[in-house]
Amino acid sequence: MPLRISLGGGGTDLYHWYKKHKSFLITATIDKFIYLTISNRNLTKDFWLSYSKIENIKNKKQIKHSIINKILKKYYKANGLEVHTISEVPSNSGLGSSGALSVGLIQCLELFNKRKISQKKLAEKAVNIEMELNKKAAGKQDQYASAYGGFIKLIIDKSGKTSVKKLKISTKKILEFEKNLFLIYIKNKRFTYQILKKQTKLITTKISKINIMKKIQDLGYRSTKILERGNLDQYGFILNEHWHLKKKIGNFMTNPYVDKLYLDLKKNGATGGKIIGAGGGGFLMVYVPKNTHLKFKKFLSKKKLNILNWKFHYKGSEVIFCDE
């Protein structure tokens, strides 16, 4: 299951936002994945789960991992199953790992039960799981990105009906764009649900915050035009606008260390950036025009910052091997 980076309009996919204001955003998957395997445990009839922890229990109702618990109770009626997950990035780092896990596990179980499932249904089933878990303080971007893959535009109406369209950008421009985007790991783990809960309350009750979110939604449209026209260097300035808008939503979106780092990165060649995901930590994505790459990379080396080596990925979640 591929992970994703949000390119514009992120946050408008939250239920409490789009039910009043609709949603538009663009997102893209990268070549960092969550791998998942499942197998029967017919002899022991128990459940063995391996993720950042290990669980071995008799009753699926006792499973502590909330997403796995919810999915198995809903989509797996038998007793006995082994589930292993491996992630290429740390958890809670803003790249959509929980949505990708939901997509992958549901896809595996559907195949396990010899049922075919479309990308649309796969994404929606994964969305419903997280909506139920987080009392609707959740969005649709992560699940749709992982299910479909590639560069996509996500359009959500007030009823929640979701359309997916491919972003019209050439391979040449994608490769150029890829070289100008840097993902810096800022380590601070953040707990998405807690941040989204705070953000949801603000953007649905305070007029000033609602107006900020409308501007962020507009940045999604503007980012689309810039990328589809190939005016890549303008994208950095869009990110900078997003940075300042997001900070106005609440002081939980960033912290003094990240603020200073952002200013230093701009002084050394970056034109804009954003924290990927809900905010608070994880990965800082910055845009750096080609003519300032040398200066920027020297700064990264001097500060010994943790840079993710990545590329864009064009496929959604897929089954690599199935032993029937």
MILOFI-540499 format. One record per residue (C-alpha): x, y, z; residue in three letters. Coordinates in steps of 0.25 Angstrom, whole numbers, plus 5000, padded with zeros to 4 digits. Example, Ala and Ser with C-alpha at 12.3 -4.5 7.8 and 13.67 -1.06 7.14 Angstrom:
<atoms>
504949825031ala505549965029ser
</atoms>
This chain:
<atoms>
500050005000met500750134996pro500850255005leu500450395000arg500850545001ile499750645000ser500050754989leu498850854992gly497550874999gly497850775010gly496950775022gly495750805013thr495450655012asp495050655027leu493550615029tyr493150735037his493750825026trp493250765013tyr491850745018lys491650895019lys492750945009his493050824999lys494450794997ser495550794986phe496950754988leu498150684980ile499050574986thr500050484980ala500650344985thr502150324987ile503050194987asp502950175002lys502050065006phe501349985017ile501449835014tyr500449745020leu500249595020thr499149505025ile498949355027ser498049255033asn498249205047arg497349085046asn497948995056leu498049095068thr496849175064lys497549295070asp497949435065phe499449475064trp499749615060leu501049675058ser501249825056tyr502049915065ser501549825076lys501149675076ile499749625080glu499349485082asn497949465086ile496749365085lys495649465083asn495749575072lys494949665081lys496149675090gln497049725079ile497649855084lys498049915070his496849995067ser496849995052ile497149845051ile496049815062asn495049895055lys495349835041ile495449685046leu494049695053lys493449755041lys494049675030tyr494549545036tyr493549455042lys494449325044ala495349295056asn496849295054gly497749395046leu499149445046glu499449585041val500849645039his501049795036thr502349855032ile502550005029ser503650075022glu503450205030val503150235045pro501750225049ser500950355052asn501850435042ser500850495033gly500950415021leu499550345022gly499950215028ser498650185036ser497850205023gly498850115015ala498750005026leu497250005025ser497249995010val498249885010gly497549805021leu496249815014ile496749775001gln497449655006cys496249605013leu495349625001glu496349544993leu496449445004phe494949425003asn495049414988lys494349544985arg494749654975lys494649794980ile494749924972ser495750044976gln494550124979lys493850024988lys495249994994leu495450144998ala494050165003glu494150035012lys495450085018ala494850225020val493650175027asn494550095037ile495350215041glu494050305041met493450205051glu494750195060leu494950345060asn493450395062lys493550455048lys494750545051ala495450485039ala495650505024gly495650435011lys497050475005gln497950365011asp496950245007gln496750294993tyr498150324990ala498650184995ser497450114987ala497650194974tyr499150234974gly499850334965gly499450484964phe497950504967ile496950614969lys495950584980leu494550654979ile493550634990ile492150684990asp491350725003lys490750585003ser492050515003gly492050474989lys493450464984thr494050474970ser495450444966val496150504954lys497650494949lys498450614950leu498850654936lys500350674937ile501450614928ser502450514932thr503550614929lys502950714939lys502750604949ile504250574949leu504550714950glu503550734961phe504150614969glu505550674969lys505050804974asn504250744986leu505050704999phe504450625010leu505150655024ile504850565035tyr504650655048ile504450545057lys503350595066asn502250495066lys500850545065arg499550475068phe498650505057thr497350485063tyr497650585075gln498050695065ile496950675055leu495950675067lys496450815071lys496550865057gln495050815054thr494550885066lys495251015061leu494851015046ile493450985049thr493151085060thr493951205058lys493751295046ile495251345045ser495651195044lys494551165034ile495151275025asn496551225026ile496051085022met495351145010lys496651205006lys497351075008ile496351004999gln496651114988asp498051074989leu497650934984gly497050994972tyr498251094970arg499250974972ser498550894961thr498651004951lys500151034954ile500450884953leu499650854940glu500250974933arg501650934937gly501951064945asn502650984956leu503451094962asp502151164966gln501751044974tyr502751084985gly502051214988phe500751144989ile501351055000leu501851175007asn500451235007glu499951105012his500951105023trp500551235029his499051205027leu499151075034lys499951135046lys498751235048lys497851115051ile498451085064gly499851075071asn499750925071phe500050925056met501550945058thr502550975069asn503751075071pro504850975066tyr504050955053val503751105051asp505251135052lys505651015043leu504651065033tyr505251205033leu506651155032asp506251065020leu505651185013lys506951265015lys507651155008asn506851134996gly505451074999ala504351164994thr503251095003gly502850975010gly501750905019lys501650795029ile501150675023ile499850625029gly499050685041ala500250765046gly501050765059gly502250675054gly502650565044gly503150615030phe503350755026leu503250765011met503950885004val504050934990tyr505450974985val505651034971pro506750964963lys507651084963asn507751084978thr507950934980his509450944983leu509251044994lys508150965000phe508850835000lys510050895007lys509150945018phe508450805019leu509850745020ser510350845030lys509150835039lys509150675038lys507650675035leu506950545032asn506550545018ile505550435012leu506050374999asn504750364991trp504150364977lys502650374972phe501950244971his500850224960tyr500050104965lys499050084976gly499049974987ser499249834980glu499449694984val500849644981ile500649494984phe499449404987cys499549264990asp498149204987glu
</atoms>
